[in-house]
Amino acid sequence: MRTTLIPGLLQVAGNNIRRQNLDLKLFELGRVFFPREGEDLPEEVEVVSGLLSGLRHQETWSQLKAECDFFDLKGALETLFDGLGVAGYRFLPAQDEPFLHPGKACRVEVGERNLGIMGEAHPDVREAFEIKQKFFLFELNFQRLVETIKESRFFKSLPRFPAITRDLAVIVGEKIAVGDLLHTLWRANPGLIAEIEIFDLYRGKPIPSGRKSLAFRLKYQREDRTLTDAEVNEFHQKMIELLASRYGAILR
């Protein structure tokens, strides 16, 4: 009995690629089975899996040819979670998934619960299924995903007061997850931060070996009044000090 849907997706992908259907966006919802100690019947778990490969979109006169990558898959999952109302999800580095590429694999968590995995397929897997092009996979525990969905929806009016934007570029250790930095910034938010965007990741000179540079764009905004430059500057400085104390971040 199968313990994952991934091999089935890979067989479908391989058959399509051999027939020159190279641009693939596949998913499957089904059950997998795990043995239960001391019991004859296995545990049944419903999971959802997906595969992404080939071009990001069809090449046209207005859109250049571009291959799918890790961040396309991550963005697809973020869109799914946001649409379902799943809050507090994180993508954390995973090193122990044999069928995913080392350094290009993540665990997907909501709170303290592990939902599943995502990442780029290991080259050995591509070779085993005779697939030359890169492809990206995810598999989530569907039952746990459903349990994290919030059925209520909240709507708020368009902001009446202007936002103030500040950029924050820091140098941190290579093993520090971007998701942890974001989680820390959001948890420290007393209602001033409206949006955080990651707009740059850089490795190489003059950044020391074993470290990386990350740049965030923070939008500060209140619904009840206009923020002053002074209070935004004060809180922004606190964010810098927080990242420095918790992660050894150095302002770039």
Kinemage of the C-alpha trace (Angstrom):
@kinemage 1
@onewidth
@group {chain A} dominant
@subgroup {mainchain}
@vectorlist {calphas} color= white
{ca met a 1} P 0.000 0.000 0.000
{ca arg a 2} L 1.253 3.446 -0.878
{ca thr a 3} L 2.609 5.822 1.750
{ca thr a 4} L 2.855 8.797 -0.630
{ca leu a 5} L 1.243 10.043 -3.844
{ca ile a 6} L 4.531 11.374 -5.234
{ca pro a 7} L 5.546 8.301 -7.343
{ca gly a 8} L 2.209 8.363 -9.129
{ca leu a 9} L 2.629 12.033 -9.982
{ca leu a 10} L 6.142 11.340 -11.272
{ca gln a 11} L 4.897 8.562 -13.536
{ca val a 12} L 2.243 10.876 -14.964
{ca ala a 13} L 4.830 13.632 -15.431
{ca gly a 14} L 7.265 11.254 -17.148
{ca asn a 15} L 4.579 10.001 -19.550
{ca asn a 16} L 3.620 13.574 -20.449
{ca ile a 17} L 7.204 14.715 -20.977
{ca arg a 18} L 7.958 11.743 -23.244
{ca arg a 19} L 5.011 12.930 -25.345
{ca gln a 20} L 6.442 16.477 -25.426
{ca asn a 21} L 3.917 17.894 -22.955
{ca leu a 22} L 6.622 19.760 -21.062
{ca asp a 23} L 4.732 22.423 -19.112
{ca leu a 24} L 3.033 20.662 -16.229
{ca lys a 25} L 0.924 21.704 -13.264
{ca leu a 26} L -0.477 18.537 -11.700
{ca phe a 27} L -2.117 17.642 -8.404
{ca glu a 28} L -3.798 14.656 -6.787
{ca leu a 29} L -5.990 14.230 -3.718
{ca gly a 30} L -6.004 10.709 -2.333
{ca arg a 31} L -5.383 8.364 0.571
{ca val a 32} L -2.103 6.888 1.778
{ca phe a 33} L -1.625 4.138 4.360
{ca phe a 34} L 0.702 3.665 7.299
{ca pro a 35} L 1.076 0.533 9.480
{ca arg a 36} L -0.203 0.704 13.057
{ca glu a 37} L 1.656 -1.256 15.667
{ca gly a 38} L -0.417 -4.111 17.058
{ca glu a 39} L -3.267 -3.608 14.587
{ca asp a 40} L -4.164 -5.432 11.380
{ca leu a 41} L -5.629 -2.416 9.580
{ca pro a 42} L -3.362 0.497 8.600
{ca glu a 43} L -3.930 4.153 9.369
{ca glu a 44} L -5.545 5.955 6.419
{ca val a 45} L -4.470 9.532 5.808
{ca glu a 46} L -5.836 11.814 3.096
{ca val a 47} L -3.131 13.900 1.430
{ca val a 48} L -2.900 16.373 -1.424
{ca ser a 49} L 0.187 16.397 -3.647
{ca gly a 50} L 1.279 18.502 -6.577
{ca leu a 51} L 3.958 18.858 -9.231
{ca leu a 52} L 5.170 21.902 -11.149
{ca ser a 53} L 7.547 21.837 -14.117
{ca gly a 54} L 8.342 23.550 -17.392
{ca leu a 55} L 7.458 27.115 -18.325
{ca arg a 56} L 5.898 29.484 -15.822
{ca his a 57} L 3.507 30.659 -18.548
{ca gln a 58} L 3.198 30.380 -22.299
{ca glu a 59} L 5.663 32.533 -24.181
{ca thr a 60} L 4.022 35.462 -26.003
{ca trp a 61} L 5.080 38.751 -27.534
{ca ser a 62} L 4.571 40.447 -24.142
{ca gln a 63} L 5.893 37.699 -21.842
{ca leu a 64} L 9.369 36.261 -22.134
{ca lys a 65} L 10.121 32.577 -21.735
{ca ala a 66} L 10.714 31.725 -18.065
{ca glu a 67} L 11.068 28.394 -16.273
{ca cys a 68} L 9.171 27.529 -13.104
{ca asp a 69} L 11.241 27.551 -9.940
{ca phe a 70} L 11.053 26.863 -6.209
{ca phe a 71} L 9.383 30.191 -5.508
{ca asp a 72} L 6.579 29.544 -7.989
{ca leu a 73} L 5.598 26.473 -5.983
{ca lys a 74} L 5.964 28.336 -2.685
{ca gly a 75} L 3.799 31.142 -4.071
{ca ala a 76} L 1.134 28.658 -5.197
{ca leu a 77} L 0.931 27.220 -1.668
{ca glu a 78} L 0.826 30.701 -0.127
{ca thr a 79} L -2.075 31.599 -2.437
{ca leu a 80} L -3.867 28.390 -1.412
{ca phe a 81} L -3.366 29.051 2.301
{ca asp a 82} L -4.396 32.692 2.069
{ca gly a 83} L -7.508 31.769 0.104
{ca leu a 84} L -8.499 29.177 2.712
{ca gly a 85} L -7.858 31.543 5.591
{ca val a 86} L -4.950 29.518 6.987
{ca ala a 87} L -2.909 31.778 9.278
{ca gly a 88} L 0.547 31.413 10.783
{ca tyr a 89} L 1.983 29.083 8.144
{ca arg a 90} L 5.762 28.810 7.831
{ca phe a 91} L 8.251 27.267 5.411
{ca leu a 92} L 11.237 25.869 7.311
{ca pro a 93} L 14.392 24.234 5.876
{ca ala a 94} L 14.235 20.431 5.658
{ca gln a 95} L 17.347 18.304 5.283
{ca asp a 96} L 15.990 14.766 5.662
{ca glu a 97} L 13.738 14.325 2.623
{ca pro a 98} L 15.607 11.856 0.362
{ca phe a 99} L 13.560 12.615 -2.764
{ca leu a 100} L 14.064 16.405 -2.515
{ca his a 101} L 17.139 18.437 -3.449
{ca pro a 102} L 19.381 19.290 -0.454
{ca gly a 103} L 19.093 22.998 0.320
{ca lys a 104} L 15.938 23.317 -1.778
{ca ala a 105} L 13.436 21.601 0.486
{ca cys a 106} L 11.076 22.893 3.168
{ca arg a 107} L 8.756 21.633 5.856
{ca val a 108} L 5.388 23.341 5.837
{ca glu a 109} L 4.082 24.107 9.313
{ca val a 110} L 1.076 25.877 10.816
{ca gly a 111} L 1.745 26.775 14.414
{ca glu a 112} L 3.386 23.682 15.872
{ca arg a 113} L 1.739 21.282 13.402
{ca asn a 114} L 3.598 19.768 10.477
{ca leu a 115} L 1.474 19.895 7.315
{ca gly a 116} L 3.960 18.376 4.893
{ca ile a 117} L 6.867 19.111 2.585
{ca met a 118} L 7.727 20.983 -0.602
{ca gly a 119} L 10.800 21.564 -2.741
{ca glu a 120} L 12.791 20.724 -5.837
{ca ala a 121} L 13.069 17.055 -6.778
{ca his a 122} L 16.442 15.410 -6.178
{ca pro a 123} L 18.488 14.788 -9.369
{ca asp a 124} L 18.548 11.055 -8.568
{ca val a 125} L 14.741 11.031 -8.608
{ca arg a 126} L 14.681 12.785 -11.966
{ca glu a 127} L 17.107 10.198 -13.321
{ca ala a 128} L 15.107 7.272 -11.921
{ca phe a 129} L 11.952 8.505 -13.674
{ca glu a 130} L 13.875 9.545 -16.826
{ca ile a 131} L 12.889 13.205 -16.480
{ca lys a 132} L 15.571 15.651 -17.619
{ca gln a 133} L 13.917 18.944 -16.729
{ca lys a 134} L 13.642 20.276 -13.188
{ca phe a 135} L 10.384 19.817 -11.341
{ca phe a 136} L 9.017 20.857 -7.962
{ca leu a 137} L 6.837 18.865 -5.580
{ca phe a 138} L 4.649 19.250 -2.521
{ca glu a 139} L 2.682 16.865 -0.357
{ca leu a 140} L 0.405 18.022 2.478
{ca asn a 141} L -1.670 16.210 5.045
{ca phe a 142} L -5.112 17.218 3.801
{ca gln a 143} L -6.884 16.381 7.036
{ca arg a 144} L -4.601 18.674 9.040
{ca leu a 145} L -4.918 21.381 6.388
{ca val a 146} L -8.716 21.317 6.669
{ca glu a 147} L -8.468 21.603 10.451
{ca thr a 148} L -6.468 24.852 10.133
{ca ile a 149} L -9.004 26.544 7.836
{ca lys a 150} L -10.853 29.486 9.339
{ca glu a 151} L -14.403 29.623 8.056
{ca ser a 152} L -15.026 33.183 9.195
{ca arg a 153} L -14.006 36.021 6.902
{ca phe a 154} L -13.246 39.566 7.914
{ca phe a 155} L -13.424 42.619 5.697
{ca lys a 156} L -12.083 46.053 6.406
{ca ser a 157} L -12.452 49.339 4.628
{ca leu a 158} L -9.732 50.839 2.480
{ca pro a 159} L -7.147 52.766 4.533
{ca arg a 160} L -8.002 56.415 5.093
{ca phe a 161} L -4.541 57.432 6.267
{ca pro a 162} L -1.248 57.290 4.333
{ca ala a 163} L 1.400 54.625 4.841
{ca ile a 164} L 5.083 55.139 5.570
{ca thr a 165} L 7.552 52.692 4.022
{ca arg a 166} L 10.966 51.749 5.397
{ca asp a 167} L 13.498 49.277 3.997
{ca leu a 168} L 15.474 46.984 6.285
{ca ala a 169} L 18.530 45.105 4.956
{ca val a 170} L 20.384 42.775 7.311
{ca ile a 171} L 23.162 40.197 7.118
{ca val a 172} L 22.422 36.930 8.921
{ca gly a 173} L 23.785 33.397 9.088
{ca glu a 174} L 23.080 31.156 6.118
{ca lys a 175} L 21.104 28.655 8.227
{ca ile a 176} L 18.678 31.251 9.599
{ca ala a 177} L 15.280 30.806 7.929
{ca val a 178} L 13.617 33.822 6.362
{ca gly a 179} L 10.334 32.587 7.795
{ca asp a 180} L 11.725 32.882 11.322
{ca leu a 181} L 12.695 36.514 10.719
{ca leu a 182} L 9.241 37.294 9.339
{ca his a 183} L 7.573 35.512 12.230
{ca thr a 184} L 9.610 37.566 14.715
{ca leu a 185} L 8.788 40.866 13.009
{ca trp a 186} L 5.065 40.136 12.883
{ca arg a 187} L 4.935 38.985 16.514
{ca ala a 188} L 6.599 42.227 17.629
{ca asn a 189} L 4.036 44.288 15.729
{ca pro a 190} L 1.879 46.458 18.036
{ca gly a 191} L -0.482 47.328 15.197
{ca leu a 192} L 1.857 49.568 13.215
{ca ile a 193} L 3.011 47.170 10.491
{ca ala a 194} L 0.513 46.700 7.668
{ca glu a 195} L 2.707 44.716 5.285
{ca ile a 196} L 6.150 43.095 5.055
{ca glu a 197} L 7.702 42.254 1.701
{ca ile a 198} L 10.991 40.444 1.025
{ca phe a 199} L 12.534 42.058 -2.032
{ca asp a 200} L 16.159 40.939 -2.072
{ca leu a 201} L 18.347 37.955 -1.190
{ca tyr a 202} L 22.079 38.221 -1.884
{ca arg a 203} L 25.092 35.963 -1.347
{ca gly a 204} L 28.647 36.716 -2.377
{ca lys a 205} L 31.185 39.488 -2.001
{ca pro a 206} L 31.271 41.587 0.112
{ca ile a 207} L 28.951 39.360 2.231
{ca pro a 208} L 31.123 36.980 4.329
{ca ser a 209} L 31.060 33.277 3.537
{ca gly a 210} L 28.347 31.420 5.418
{ca arg a 211} L 26.128 34.496 5.624
{ca lys a 212} L 23.466 36.086 3.420
{ca ser a 213} L 21.885 39.489 2.983
{ca leu a 214} L 18.115 39.845 3.228
{ca ala a 215} L 16.140 42.992 2.471
{ca phe a 216} L 12.638 43.633 3.766
{ca arg a 217} L 10.231 46.429 2.918
{ca leu a 218} L 7.961 47.301 5.848
{ca lys a 219} L 4.814 49.339 5.362
{ca tyr a 220} L 3.692 51.156 8.501
{ca gln a 221} L 0.094 52.278 8.679
{ca arg a 222} L -2.683 52.880 11.198
{ca glu a 223} L -6.408 52.801 10.502
{ca asp a 224} L -7.290 55.545 12.986
{ca arg a 225} L -4.668 58.224 12.360
{ca thr a 226} L -1.593 59.297 10.422
{ca leu a 227} L 1.684 58.000 11.784
{ca thr a 228} L 4.536 60.425 12.351
{ca asp a 229} L 8.053 59.905 11.020
{ca ala a 230} L 9.373 60.028 14.575
{ca glu a 231} L 7.295 57.130 15.890
{ca val a 232} L 7.932 55.028 12.784
{ca asn a 233} L 11.683 55.664 13.062
{ca glu a 234} L 11.612 54.702 16.744
{ca phe a 235} L 9.757 51.448 16.143
{ca his a 236} L 11.838 50.631 13.045
{ca gln a 237} L 14.982 50.948 15.161
{ca lys a 238} L 13.475 48.535 17.691
{ca met a 239} L 12.949 46.014 14.885
{ca ile a 240} L 16.624 46.309 13.925
{ca glu a 241} L 17.697 45.784 17.534
{ca leu a 242} L 15.334 42.822 17.915
{ca leu a 243} L 16.793 41.008 14.893
{ca ala a 244} L 20.301 41.792 16.105
{ca ser a 245} L 19.713 40.376 19.580
{ca arg a 246} L 17.792 37.288 18.474
{ca tyr a 247} L 19.633 36.312 15.281
{ca gly a 248} L 22.913 38.235 15.358
{ca ala a 249} L 21.699 40.281 12.387
{ca ile a 250} L 23.986 43.071 11.206
{ca leu a 251} L 22.458 46.106 9.535
{ca arg a 252} L 23.671 46.406 5.967
